[in-house]
Amino acid sequence: MTTDRIEQAAGTQPLTTAVPVPAPTTEEAAEAAEADDANGVEQFTVEVLEQFPHDTNAFTQGLELYEGAFIESTGVSGESDLRLVDPATGAVLQKVLTPNDFFAEGVTRVGDQLIQLTWQNNVAFFWDVETFVLRDRVSYQGEGWGLCYDGDRLIMTDGQPALTFRDPVTFEETGRIDVTLDGQPVNALNELECVGDVVWANIWRTDLIVRIDPATGQVTGVVDASELDVDVAAAGEAVLNGIAWDESTQSFYITGKYWPTMFRVNFVPIQTG
């Protein structure tokens, strides 16, 4: 069901006209699901628990839940920002624009700081989590896409089929591992969420989320979120992107670029066989 669709996810730029991903036939989906299950790749669907408003002007690049509110990073050059959002209403409680009209990407919290990536500007910003005052900025090579913190190290994506590990203080690269599904590279890994000892990643321009073992780089699970009922105006760019884990309810929040809705969901295993 999912391997072929992930392999079709291509491109290295997070803002472009999306190429529709053709849906597999029922027979193809069944065959792929059986193959994935045989290889130990767990299949999930989404169970919607609640729905909340989301700002349709937000080109969501990073999402995180912190003390009952969302930290959200939004993209597009000249419009990128870092914002604090009320989950219940979608209202922006606090916001700061990204310096120099940079194109912002993923964001994560490390202690009392927020670390925000930029796409092709080769800069990461370090913000105070309470005041949104810029504390520091560091340079890095390559593109910035998704970012999360596992409690020990930063885990980052750059559009390539890999996870990059970085020091949370210096932002220096400490390692890198290729990401594969059934032995094939997985491209377009976008927004990330570290939960326990796994990483969840959006696959850009698809309605799929993958679960990655950062120790091996192997995809161990695939979430099909195509059942979400979303009515968007900017159809070409309004794709799934944004994952936040809620420890208190043991559930996920997910949304997309320019989406009018934030969903609280469970990832429910699909029974096969």
Secondary structure, 3 states (H helix, E strand, C coil): CCHHHHHHCCCCCCCCCCCCCCCCCHHHHHHHHHHHHHCCCEEEEEEEEEEEECCCCCCEEEEEEECCEEEEEECCCCCCEEEEECCCCCCEEEEEECHHHCCEEEEEEECCEEEEEECCCCEEEEEECCCCCEEEEEECCCCCCCEEECCCCEEECCCCCEEEEECCCCCCEEEEEECEECCEECCCEEEEEEECCEEEEEECCCCEEEEECCCCCEEEEEEECCCCCCCCCCCCCCCEEEEEEECCCCEEEEEECCCCEEEEEEEEECCCC
